[in-house]
Amino acid sequence: MKKETREHLIQHIREINDPTILSEIKLFNQTDCVIGRAAILKNIKETSDYTYEELSTELFENKRQLIRIIKLNNLIGELKVLTQKRLISKVAAYEISSFSKEKQKEYYQLIQRSVSQKKNSKRKTFKYTEYLALKELDNNVSIQV
């Protein structure tokens, strides 16, 4: 991004009149936890009339990424915790967030088993490729809850 464009965007943020929204935008940009960012973004969307296009300018994120982030609010609590602890990759969390609550509970149980088997492994994060493997398993085998 060109320096003058970035400065223009920063100036635009300073011109926002609503101190609550300005505070939320600042908090969003300072938060590196994706679940925290999802909650902040949901609050901004619910308390303002910003479109995703406008928010993408204000938050320095592209529209598609903002839509993915806000979808994380659809995760069940257990999956939010695993995502927050970075035991589930963001990409896997984005995909799982579109499933029904029942299906998410089934995946949570499978993920828990997968993550617990990695306790002695250096890499404990449930990656997107592992999610795809579980999805394939789910398509072929009925999961016991």
C-alpha positions in Angstrom: 0.0 0.0 0.0 1.3 3.4 -0.9 2.4 5.6 2.0 0.0 8.4 1.1 -2.9 6.0 0.8 -2.3 4.5 4.2 -2.0 8.0 5.7 -5.3 8.9 4.0 -6.9 5.9 5.6 -5.5 6.7 9.0 -6.8 10.3 8.7 -10.2 8.9 7.7 -10.4 6.8 10.9 -9.6 9.9 13.0 -12.6 11.6 11.4 -15.1 9.0 12.7 -17.5 10.8 15.1 -18.7 7.9 17.2 -16.1 7.3 19.9 -17.4 3.8 20.6 -16.9 2.7 17.0 -13.5 4.4 17.0 -12.6 2.5 20.1 -13.8 -0.8 18.7 -11.8 -0.2 15.5 -8.7 0.5 17.5 -9.2 -2.6 19.6 -9.7 -4.8 16.6 -6.5 -3.6 15.1 -4.6 -4.2 18.3 -6.0 -7.7 19.0 -4.2 -10.6 17.5 -6.6 -13.3 18.8 -8.9 -14.2 15.9 -11.8 -15.2 18.2 -11.4 -11.8 20.0 -11.4 -10.1 16.6 -14.5 -12.0 15.6 -16.4 -10.8 18.7 -15.3 -7.2 18.2 -16.2 -7.3 14.5 -19.7 -8.7 15.3 -20.2 -5.9 17.8 -19.2 -3.3 15.3 -21.6 -4.7 12.6 -24.4 -4.9 15.1 -24.0 -1.4 16.5 -23.2 0.5 13.3 -24.4 0.7 9.7 -21.0 0.0 8.1 -20.9 -2.2 5.1 -18.2 -4.8 4.8 -16.6 -2.6 2.1 -16.4 0.3 4.5 -15.1 -1.8 7.3 -12.4 -3.3 5.2 -11.1 0.2 4.7 -11.4 1.1 8.3 -9.9 -2.1 9.6 -7.2 -2.6 7.0 -8.6 -6.1 6.1 -10.1 -7.2 2.8 -13.9 -7.8 2.7 -13.6 -11.6 2.2 -11.3 -11.9 5.3 -13.8 -9.9 7.4 -16.6 -12.2 6.4 -14.5 -15.2 7.4 -13.6 -13.6 10.7 -17.2 -12.8 11.6 -18.3 -16.4 10.8 -16.1 -17.6 13.7 -18.8 -16.3 16.0 -20.9 -19.3 14.8 -18.4 -21.8 16.4 -19.5 -23.6 19.5 -17.7 -22.5 22.7 -15.4 -25.5 22.8 -14.1 -24.9 19.2 -13.7 -21.2 20.0 -11.4 -22.1 22.9 -9.4 -24.5 20.7 -9.1 -21.8 18.0 -8.1 -19.2 20.6 -5.4 -21.5 22.0 -4.3 -22.1 18.4 -5.0 -25.8 18.6 -7.1 -25.4 15.5 -5.8 -23.5 12.5 -7.9 -20.4 11.4 -8.6 -22.0 8.0 -10.0 -25.1 9.6 -12.0 -23.0 12.1 -13.5 -20.9 9.2 -14.7 -24.1 7.5 -16.1 -25.7 10.6 -17.9 -22.5 11.5 -20.4 -23.0 8.7 -21.6 -26.4 10.0 -24.6 -27.0 12.3 -24.0 -27.0 16.0 -24.5 -30.8 16.1 -21.9 -31.4 13.3 -19.5 -29.0 15.1 -19.9 -31.1 18.3 -19.0 -34.2 16.3 -15.9 -32.5 14.8 -14.9 -31.3 18.2 -14.8 -34.8 19.5 -12.7 -35.9 16.6 -10.4 -32.9 16.9 -10.0 -33.6 20.6 -8.9 -37.1 19.9 -6.5 -35.9 17.2 -5.0 -33.2 19.4 -4.7 -35.5 22.4 -2.8 -38.0 20.3 -0.3 -35.2 19.5 0.6 -34.4 23.1 4.1 -35.7 22.7 4.4 -34.1 19.2 6.1 -30.7 18.7 3.2 -29.6 16.5 -0.1 -29.6 18.3 -2.2 -27.5 16.0 -5.1 -29.1 14.1 -4.3 -28.1 10.5 -6.7 -27.7 7.6 -5.4 -30.9 5.9 -6.3 -32.8 9.0 -9.8 -31.2 8.9 -10.1 -32.4 5.3 -9.1 -36.0 6.3 -11.7 -35.9 9.1 -14.3 -34.6 6.6 -13.5 -37.5 4.3 -13.8 -39.9 7.2 -17.1 -38.3 8.1 -18.4 -38.8 4.6 -17.5 -42.5 4.7 -18.2 -43.5 8.3 -21.0 -42.5 10.7 -19.6 -40.7 13.7 -20.7 -41.9 17.2 -21.5 -39.1 19.5 
